Amino acid sequence: MTLGPSRRDRLVEVFNEARECMRCPLAETRTKVVFGAGNADADLMFVGEAPGAEEDRRGLPFVGRAGGLLTELLGGIGMNREDVFIANVLKCRPPGNRDPQPAEIEACSPYLHKQVELIQPKVVGTLGNFATKLLTGSRTGITKVRGTTQVHVLGGRAVYIMPLLHPAAALRTPSLVDTLKEDFAKFPELLATPSPQEVEDARRAGEPELAVGVGSDDLDQLDLLG
């Protein structure tokens, strides 16, 4: 998938809109909007919860301790941060790193949905409860669904969603690092599988040899934009 100039321009427009956003009170306490970073052509996109103190200071997602673990986990499957795109449900840090509030998620989620629409990832890894519940539309807790591939329509396209524990949880409970490694190990095979949209398109075109993808039964900051 190649990001054409018109869609890249649209992604830049979304960034500029988010940078000036005043849709919720978090605008009054943020240092910088944390739009997202990475490869805008990525097949794999990660969505976390909200920026922390270091992210708020630098305007970059996952650059604190949790980000270090995320980088380590990617390295374990032969990938770099430059290979993926990383964003959050909220683009501004909640004071004291408290949980996102429903009104904040509602105000900010259009930015995330537009990012998914423009980047067109094959797989979205949701890090923690808030991202998982928002993008799957389910209230089921992360501990019950982690590591199990789902198929959902995001940005007008069917994509794989892989619910994951948040790296911050693994920093608090080191035994969970192995759980994250186990789930990350599923990404290479998933990325090598035809996308859910390709599976659906093949099914409609009568090409059954392609229509066997994982989960197919479920189908009935400007310089940061690499």
N, C-alpha and C positions, 0 to 999 in steps of 0.2 A: 504494500500500500504506500503510495506516494502522496504526500501532503501538497496539493497544488497551491499556487500563489493565492487564489481567491479564498480558499479555506484557511490558509495561514494568516491572511489579513484579517479574517473573521476572528480567529483565535486571539490575535493581537488586540482587536477591538474589545473582546471580552475582558482581556487583561486590563486594558485602560479603564473600562467601566468599573471593574472590581477595585482598582486602585483608588478610585474616587467615591466608592460606595458609602452611602450614609443610610442604608436601609434598616439598620438596627443600632442599639446603643453601643455595641462593641466598637463602632467607629470612633467613639469619644475617648477610648482608652488604649487603642492600638498604637504601636510605634510604626509598623509597616504592615501592609496587606501581604499575605503569603499566598500567592496565586497558585503556584505549583512550579515544578522544574523537571527537566529531563528531556527525553527524546519525543518530540511531537509526532513521530512516525511509529511509536512503540506499539508492539503487539500486546505488551503487558503493562498494565497501569495499576498502581496502588493508590488506595484511598484510605487515609487515616481519619482521625477525629478532629483535631484542631491544633493550631500552632501552640508551642510552648514558649518559654521566655527567650531562649536562644533563637528560635525561629522568628519570633516577633522582632527581635533586635536586628537580625540579618535579612529578613524578608525571604527566607528559603525554608522549604519543608524538610523535616526530619534531619536536622543538623546537630541535634543534641545526642544524648546517650542512646535514646531509642533509635535514632537515625544511624548511629554507629553499628548497632546490632542488625538493623535492616541491611546495611551495606555488607556486613559479614555473612548474613544469610544468603544474599544474592551471590556473593563470591562462592559460597558452598555449592551452588548449582551452575557455576561457570558464567555468571552474568555480572555486569557492573551497573552502577546507578545510571550511567549514560545510556544504557540499553532500555531503560524503562521510563515511564513518566509517573511522578509522584505528586499527589494533591491531598487535600483534606476536605472534610465536609464543611467546616468553617474556614474562612479565609482570614479571620482575625482571632487573636488570642483572647479567650475568656479570662477575666481577672482572676488571678490566683490559680489558674489552670483548672478551674471548676468545670463540671460537665456542661456541654452545650445545652441550651434551653430550647424547647420546641419552637418558639417564635424566631430564635436565631437560626435554627436549621431551616425553617420555612423561608426565611428571608434570603439565606445564602445558597440554598440548594440549586437554584437556577444556574448559577455559575458552574457548579460541578456537572450538571447535566449537559450544559453546553460544551464543556471540556470533553466529556465522553463522546458527544455527538461529532465533534470536530476531529479528535484524535483517532477515533475508530479503533480502539483496542480489540484484540481477540479475547483477551482474558483480563478481568478486573479482580485484583486481590483486595478484599475489604479487611482492613485492620481494626478489629475490635467491634464492639456492639453497635456503636452509633452508625458507622459506615455500613455495616452489614444490614442492620434493620432498615436504613434509608433506601439502599439500593435493591434489596430483595423484597421490600414491602412486607416483611414478616416481623412479628414480635418475638420470635424464638431467640433465646439467648445464644451467644456465640459459642459457649461450651458445648452446646448440643449439635451445632451445625458445622463447626470448624473442620476443615479438611475434606468436606464433601462438596463436590462440584455441583453447581446449580446453573440453570440456563434462564436468563431473563432478557427482556427487550429494554435496552437503554439507548437513548438517542436515536430511536427509530430502527435499531439493529439488534439482532439476537447476539448475545455475548455470553461467555462462560464467566460465572462469578465463583471465586474460591474464597470462602470465609476463613479468616485467620485470626488467631489471637493477636492482640496489639503487642508490639515489642516492649512497650513500657511494662506490661503485665509480666513479661518474662524477666525483666530487670528486677522486679519486686520478688518474683518467685523463680529462681534460677532453674528449677527442674522443668519449667515450661519451655526452656530453650530447645530441648530435645523434641518437644512437641512441634514447635515451629519448624525445626529442621525437617522433621518427618513430613510436614505439610508442604514446605517449600520444594521438597524433592519431587513433588507431583507436577511441578510447573513445566519442566522440559517436555515430558510426554504430552501434556495438555496443549502446549504451544505448537507441537508438531502435528496435532490433530486438526482436521478441517474445522474451521470456525462454525459455530451454530448457524450463522447466516448462510455460509456456504452449503451446509448440510440441508437447510431448508430450501435454498434455491435449487439444489440438485434434486431434491425430492419433487419439487414442483415441475422440474424439467424432465423427470423420469429417468434420472441417473442414479439407480439404487446403489452402485458400487461406491459412491461418495457419501451417500446418506446413511452413514453408520458412525457418526461422531459421538464422542462422549456426551451423554445427556441429551441425545437427539430425541429421545422419547418424550422429553419435556416440551418439545416444540409443537404444538397443534395450536512576570518581570521580563521584558522583551528579549533580552539576550539569554534568557533561560529556556526559550522555546527552541530546542534543538532541531 
